[in-house]
Amino acid sequence: MKISIAILGSPYASQSAHTALNFTKAAVSSGHDVIRVFFYHEGAYVGNQFNTPPQDEFAITQQWSDFAVKHGLELIVCVASALRRGVLDETEAKRYDTKSDNMAAAFQIGGLGQLIDAGLSSDRLVTFSA
Amino acid sequence: MKNFLFVQAASPHSSMLAKEGLDAILMGSAFCSVSVMLKGDALFQIHKNQHAGLTQTKPVANSFKALKEYGVENVYCSEKDLSDRGLSQDDLVIGVTSLDTAECKSIMSQFDIIVGF
């Protein structure tokens, strides 16, 4: 089955990104095709590579990056949500002349159209709310 | 073509969720058939006489008035959610179709994709 995931919750004020990661791991290991993971609303904060939790805590951003690289997953962060919350890739950082960029590995900036497309091109769009 | 139901459940100015949900609704309407359901305190998103500027936020009610131009025909709510909040159609900036619980369930089953905000 083709599955897409939408994550709306902040990494440290919600269980959304954690539950979604567990779900996505289970989907992949069961042989499903995860088409896209879309980070929207507070979920955009998950893409911030400067999230630096203590070493004995679960590093949600790193975990998503590692899993996406290992399985070739597409992690899209909505550009409007991301800019509002200070999560910028290299292109956006140049455009807005910020001191640095902070998009984590394997995450890409994208647009809301990709959330709609994820719904249209998957058998299921599973939302993990804020 | 698949049809979408966007379920808005957040109050209008407690977070960005109402605004970002609305952005997704408008984007969806450019690609496919879209309907909206306003659940619980989300009904206040279309309450008349909001002064969003006082809370340094943007008004969301105005955007709902544009939904028709974007081809969003159906905006649903539950009649209990309306009456629980002491609201009537006259208090709202757009017309909504109010449904009882059984009708809400049956409407929701008609959609291919349901996205909740």
HADDOCK unambig.tbl for C-alpha pairs under 7 A between the chains (distance, minus, plus):
assign (segid A and resid 41 and name CA) (segid B and resid 17 and name CA) 6.64 0.50 0.50
assign (segid A and resid 41 and name CA) (segid B and resid 20 and name CA) 6.57 0.50 0.50
assign (segid A and resid 112 and name CA) (segid B and resid 24 and name CA) 6.46 0.50 0.50
assign (segid A and resid 112 and name CA) (segid B and resid 27 and name CA) 6.66 0.50 0.50
assign (segid A and resid 113 and name CA) (segid B and resid 27 and name CA) 6.33 0.50 0.50
assign (segid A and resid 116 and name CA) (segid B and resid 28 and name CA) 5.80 0.50 0.50
assign (segid A and resid 119 and name CA) (segid B and resid 113 and name CA) 6.85 0.50 0.50
assign (segid A and resid 120 and name CA) (segid B and resid 2 and name CA) 6.50 0.50 0.50
assign (segid A and resid 127 and name CA) (segid B and resid 115 and name CA) 6.73 0.50 0.50
assign (segid A and resid 129 and name CA) (segid B and resid 117 and name CA) 6.88 0.50 0.50
